[in-house]
Amino acid sequence: MPWEFEPRSFAIEFDDAGNPIKFFTPDFYLPDEDLFIEITTMSQKLVTKKNRKVRRLLELHPDVRCKVLYQRDYLHLVVKYGLEEPGQLDEAPLPSRIPGPPEIIRLDEAGAEAG
């Protein structure tokens, strides 16, 4: 899957004259999905600050798609692909907020995802 590292910065705060004074640069861009990814594995205080920046990005740039992956999301991926041992997941705190709108997945009678 093609990806780009910090390919673009978005203005998220402006001075009284309308000049940009604060920017947000998502970590990755997935061009095939037209999706920016922000990864945060830091302290809760910094996670809250980053969530605020992503919300501001989406308010000012509603055409931009950006998802936040939290520490636990990241650890699930590295365990899934064999880069870390499963014990790492026990140490990771749950995110305080699930990113993005809720997704509805329909299951069949056996509990499998219905297509």
SEVEX-439712 format. One record per residue: residue in three letters; x, y, z of N, C-alpha, C in turn. Coordinates in steps of 0.02 Angstrom, whole numbers, plus 50000, padded with zeros to 5 digits. Layout:
BEGIN
alaXYZXYZXYZ ...
***
This chain:
BEGIN
met500434994150000500005000050000500455006250000 pro500365010649953500765016749952500575021450009 trp501075024850035500965029750089501495035250084 glu501335040950114501785046650116501855048950188 phe502455050850208502575053150276502525060750279 glu502075063250321501965070450332501995074550267 pro501565072850219501605076250154501325083250152 arg500905084950202500565091450198500395094050268 ser500425100550275500215103850337499585107950322 phe499135108050370498495111650363498475117250414 ala498265123150392498185128850438497585127350482 ile497675128150549497125126850595496995132750642 glu497415137950638497295143950678497555149950640 phe497195155550647497355161550608497385167650653 asp497795172650634497805178950671497215183350649 asp497165189250677496605193750662496585195850588 ala497155195750555497185197650484497035191650438 gly496925185750468496775179950428497375175950407 asn497965177750432498575174050415498635167850459 pro498825162250429498895156150469499465156850520 ile499335154850582499845155150634499975148450667 lys499535143550655499645136850682499435131750630 phe499845126550624499735121450574499695114550607 phe499385109950572499365102950594499605098650536 thr500075094250549500365089850498500235082550518 pro499735079250487499625072250503500235067950485 asp500315062550521500915058350513500965055150444 phe500415052450419500435048650356499845050550312 tyr499945049350247499405050050198499395043650158 leu498805040650151498695034650110498335036850047 pro498695037949992498385040649932497835036249903 asp497905029649906497385025249879496725025849917 glu496765027749980496165028550022495965035850029 asp496395040450006496305047650016496175049050090 leu496645046450132496555046550204497215048550239 phe497165053350284497725055150327497675051250392 ile498245049150418498275045250480498715049050529 glu498465049850590498855052750645498935047250697 ile499545045750716499685040650766499895044050830 thr499585042150885499775045050949499865039451001 thr500445039051029500595034051081500845037651143 met500665043851151500935048051204500475048251265 ser500665052451313500265053351374499575056051358 gln499105054951403498415057051392498355064551380 lys498765068451415498745075751406498905077651333 leu499405074451305499595075951236499085072951187 val498785067351204498275064451161497675069151156 thr497475072051212496915076851213497075082851169 lys497685085251172497895090951131497865089051057 lys498105083051041498105080850972497385079850946 asn496945077050989496245076250969495935083050952 arg496105088050991495855094850979496075097350911 lys496715096050894496985098250829496625094650772 val496505088250779496155084550726495445086950719 arg495095088250774494415091050769494425097750732 arg494915101950749494965108550716495115107650641 leu495555103050624495695101450554495055099750517 leu494655095350546494045093150513493515098550509 glu493505103150558493045108850556493225113550498 leu493865114950491494085119850440494175116750370 his494285110350369494415106850305493965100650302 pro493295101550294492835095950297492935090750241 asp493295092650189493415087950134494005083350150 val494375084550204494955080550222494725074750267 arg494965068850251494825062950293495445061650336 cys495355061350401495915060150447495685055750504 lys496055050550518495905045950573496485046050622 val496315045450686496825045050739496885037850760 leu497495035350762497635028750790497965029850858 tyr497665026950910497925027750977498415022150993 gln498735022551051499245017651070498975010451064 arg498385009351090498105002551089497985000351016 asp497745004750973497645003050902498315001050871 tyr498825005050884499495003850857499744996950881 leu499674995650946499914989250973499544983350943 his498894984050932498514978650900498804977150830 leu498984982350794499264981350727499944977950729 val500384980150774501054977150776501024970050801 val500554968350845500464961450866500174957350809 lys499674960050776499344956550720499844954550666 tyr500324958950652500804957550600501464954850626 gly501464952450689502034948850716502634953150734 leu502544959550744503094964050760503204964750835 glu502704962850875502744963050948502394956950976 glu502544955251038502214949751073501524952151099 pro501044947651104500374949551128500374952651198 gly500854951251240500874954051307500894961651308 gln501114964751254501144972051249500444975051256 leu499924971351234499254974051235498984974951306 asp499224970751352498984971251421499204977651454 glu499764980451431500054986451462499754992951434 ala499424992551378499174998651345498505000651373 pro498425007051390497765009351414497275009751356 leu496635008951373496125009851322496065017251305 pro495905018951242495805026051226495205028751263 ser495235035151280494675038151316494095039751269 arg494225039751204493695041251155493855037351092 ile493355034051065493445030551002493405035750946 pro493915035950901493905041150849493375039850796 gly493125045250768492675044850712491955043050730 pro491515043350681490815041650694490745034150703 pro490215031850737490115024650745489995021450677 glu490225015250670490115011550608489615006050623 ile489155004950577488664999550585488884993850541 ile488984987950572489184981950536488624976950545 arg488344974550491487804969650494488104962650499 leu487854958750546488084951850555487534947050535 asp487744941350508487244936250493487084932350556 glu486654927350551486434923550610487014920050646 ala487534918350610488104914950640488604919850671 gly488474926250665488914931250693489464933550647 ala489454931350584489944933450534489694939850501 glu490174943750477489984950050443489604948450379 ala489024951450373488604950350314488834954850257 gly488854952250198489104956050140488564958850103 
***
